[in-house]
Amino acid sequence: MFISRRGALVAAVFSTGLTLGGPASAESLADAIALAYETNPVLQAQRATQRALDESIVQARSGWRPSLSASASGQYTETRTPRQFADLDGDGVPETSVGGITETNSAATSLNLTQPVWTGGRVGATVSAAQADVLAGQENLRRIEAEVLGGVIVAYVDVRRDQEALRIRQDNVQVLTRQLEETDARFEVGEITRTDVAQAQARRAAAEAQMRSAEAQLAISRAAYAAIVGQNPGDLDPEPPLTAALPATVDQAYEAAERNNPQLRQARYNAQGAAARVAAARAERMPNLSLTGSVGWSGLADPFEPSDYSRNVTGRATLTVPLFTGGLNNSRVRAARERENASELSVEQARRTALQNVTQAWSQLLAARANIGSTDVQVRAARIAAEGVRQEQQVGLRTTIDVLNAEQELRAAELAQVSARRDEYVAAASVLAAVGRLDAANLAPDLAAYDPKANGRALRYTWGWTPWEEPIGVVDSVFAPQPVEYARDAPMTTAGAPAQ
């Protein structure tokens, strides 16, 4: 009893806890996508991770900016001198020296300003690596977005499929109930035997069991929908076609994947970051030049008299040249080169995986479209056959089991048709994901899309920026490889043309 009550409570909480404080209102696929786009925790967490990654550019650029520090110190010293006995005047009689306590104190404060002038390209290469990492993170955000939106599509069409499947199962129960009533009536007048009645009863009982299973499957699909979208599904509209955003041929799909696939683009940006880190490792061999200025005051802490304090002003230019590091810098360069080689190989692996995914998704789409055509013919033929068998039964040409078999074949064909249409839509979404077009801009063009670059632009001139870091950065980045942002396809409108 405890377990059943606990299970019922969990089910009730799950069914109502994800409604976000209101009734289900996502009636279309665009509505469901918009809600998941704004509230899905996986997507929101990845956006927060990307904003944290944006800070790496600010942290890297701080190597060109001045650093200012202040220090203050106070010191108190107490010296106790013990009495000593010694022959001070040489008359053979030891005298007593005077001991006592001596107290001194001092205070000092200073300001220190350090401005890097030339880092040998180390900071420039570090900034380039951070920029490449941010670009790679943006592609990873696109990948997470595609996974979330793909999950929304699957959940949406699963609910619609299971709703239609439940309707078919309910219709089947109603048809078999009428068939059982007709069979009972014919048995009462002696037209058929008890065997026919038993067959009708068995088929109706099986149909009821199948209807209960369909109800359970629909509940499971509704729970999956609520988990990813954020609220329970209502009356869902038919899903819109995805043809406008799909490539016309498989060759176009391959070309689109080369430009847009987020995993491939992320691997390319990772390779750019690895090249920048090689330059940073090499820059460790270069000299560094910095300017340091300091001003300090010192004097007695007690009594405190500011006019008695002495002031010390120091300016210093420091040139540091690494001469021997025990092979550390060379080892770091070799390690960075090998990581760059691994990143280049990862690009090729990502390309092969992307093309493989396109091939698989395209093949599944073609098969699903062929299945739709086949199931449409199957449903039409099964419907004609079922009607014909019922009419032939009325004139004595068919038996009860023939009618029951025909009805079962019709329901199976209708269920296959529903599943084929669902599979075709999911396959189309898989093609969009493989070619890098499964995003909110293509699926819900009216939705205000999240801009992953906005946070980085806001951080460009945030607290800590100094105007003279720009020329210093230009000089320091002369030999650092700059990341290149690759172009990708513009969003497609419902007419299939690039959005303006």
Secondary structure, DSSP 8 states (H G I E B T S, - for coil): -HHHHHHHHHHHHHHHHTSTTS-----SHHHHHHHHHHH-HHHHHHHHHHHHHHHHHHHHHGGGS-EEEEEEEEEEEEEEE---EE-SSSSS--EE---EEEEEEEEEEEEEEEEEEE-TTHHHHHHHHHHHHHHHHHHHHHHHHHHHHHHHHHHHHHHHHHHHHHHHHHHHHHHHHHHHHHHHHHHHTTSS-HHHHHHHHHHHHHHHHHHHHHHHHHHHHHHHHHHHHSS---S-------GGGS-SSHHHHHHHHHHH-HHHHHHHHHHHHHHHHHHHHHHTTS-EEEEEEEEEEEE-SSS--GGG-EEEEEEEEEEE-----TTHHHHHHHHHHHHHHHHHHHHHHHHHHHHHHHHHHHHHHHHHHHHHHHHHHHHHHHHHHHHHHHHHHHTTSS-HHHHHHHHHHHHHHHHHHHHHHHHHHHHHHHHHHHHT--SHHHH-TTS----TTHHHHHHTT-TT--TTHHHHHHHHTTTS-----------B-TTSSB--
